[in-house]
Amino acid sequence: MELRVIDKTDEELRMEVAGEDHTFMNVIKGALLETDGVAAATYDMNPEQSGGQTEPILSIKTEAGVDPLDALGEASRNVQTTVEDFSAAFEAAAP
């Protein structure tokens, strides 16, 4: 996975997330939408409607005083915690 910031302001971020598909992008978008201070989160990966873009573009808009990079970091940590909890529960349930 390669990340490239396209645009960044105090309350908005657009970032290319190379090498990912809808599976990952939906997970991170969902985690962002559950993160305090995030007003909107979406992604676009339709090359025909995006001027030939082939990698997903993640867009984040936050409330005043919330840095979108900080919100992305928090959402990423929450995804990691969820995966670790699931893995532990799976290991405990597996014979």
Buried (B, 14 or more C-beta within 10 A) or exposed (E): EEEEEEEBEEBBBBBBBEEBEEEBBEBBBBBBBEBEBBBEBEBBBEEEEEEEBEBBBBBBBBEEEBBBBEBBEBBBEBBEEEEEEEEEEEEEEEE
